[in-house]
Amino acid sequence: MPNDQVDHTPPEEGSTQLHSVKYSLPELLEELKIERTSSVFAKEILDQLEISKIFTERKKARERNRTA
């Protein structure tokens, strides 16, 4: 089937159709650069740090309770 024609027949029930999608690497890198400098991304990193601190503190508290 040539690339300019699309198969409009419905897929058989239970079958899966896969489609490949190509993205432009320069566009993806530019989007990543923007996301890294945005405040939302920075907040996500901050949240991850805060979450890791909570688990570290709990782990230390458990270790103190075991040795006491």
Stockholm file with secondary structure:
# STOCKHOLM 1.0

chainA/1-68         MPNDQVDHTPPEEGSTQLHSVKYSLPELLEELKIERTSSVFAKEILDQLEISKIFTERKKARERNRTA
#=GR chainA/1-68 SS CCTTCCCCSCCCTTCCCCCCCCCCHHHHHHHHHHHHHSHHHHHHHHHHHHHHHHHHHHHHHHHHHHHC
#=GC SS_cons        CCTTCCCCSCCCTTCCCCCCCCCCHHHHHHHHHHHHHSHHHHHHHHHHHHHHHHHHHHHHHHHHHHHC
//
